[in-house]
C-alpha cells in the first residue's frame, strides 16, 4: 500500500486542492490518512479506483458508494 501526498493526488486526479477537499466533504473522494502530527497522505490504490470510476462515467451515487466501500475496506485492514 503506497501513500501519496496531496500534490501527487492533485496531479493524478486532475483536481484542484479545494476540489479534493470539497469532494471529500461530499463523500465523492477518499479521506486522507494521518501519517504524522500535522501530515496526511492518501492511499494510492483508493485514488486509482476513484479515478477509474470517474473515467468510466460513474454517477455521483456510484462514486459515493465506491468511496464508502473503500473506507469500510480500510477499516478492515486496521
N, C-alpha and C positions, 0 to 999 in steps of 0.2 A: 504494500500500500504506500504509494508516494504522496507526499504532501506538497502542495504548491502555494506560493504566496499570492496575494491579490494582484500584483502586476501581471503575473502569468495567467491568472484566471481571466483578467481583462483581455489579454492577448488571445487566449484560446476561445473565449466566448464571443468576443466582439462587442461586449457590453461596456458601458462606462462604469466607473466606481459607484456612482449614485444609482444606476440601474441595477447593478448587482445587489445592493442593499435594499432597493425597492422591491425587487423580485423575491428576495429572502423574506421580507415582511409580508408579501402576498402569498408565500408558500410555493413559489414557482422556481426556486433556486435553493440548493442545499446550504445549510448553515455551515460556517467555518468551525473548525475545532481549535480549542485553545492549546497553544504549544508553549506558552510562557506567560509570565505575569502580564505582559502587555502585547502579546503577539498571537496571531491566529493564522491558520492556513486551511486550505481546502483539500479534500481527498480527490486526487486526480481522476479516479475511476468514476466518481459521482459527477464530476464536471463533464467528463466524456459522455456519460449516459444522458445527461440533460441536453448536451449539445446534439447528440444523435436524435433525441426526441424532437428537439426544435427543428432540425433539418428535415425530419420526416413529416413535419407539419402537424404535430400533435396539438390538440386543443388545450386551453388553459386547464380544464378539468383533468385531462390526461396528464399534463405536466405536474399538477398538484398531487395527483395520485402517485406518480413516479417518485417525486421528491419525498412524499410521505413514506413510501416503501423503502427508499434509500435510508431515511432516518431510522426507521424501525430496524433495518438490517444492521445499521451501525451500532445500535444499542445491543443487538445480539452478539456483537464481537467483543463488547466490553467485559 
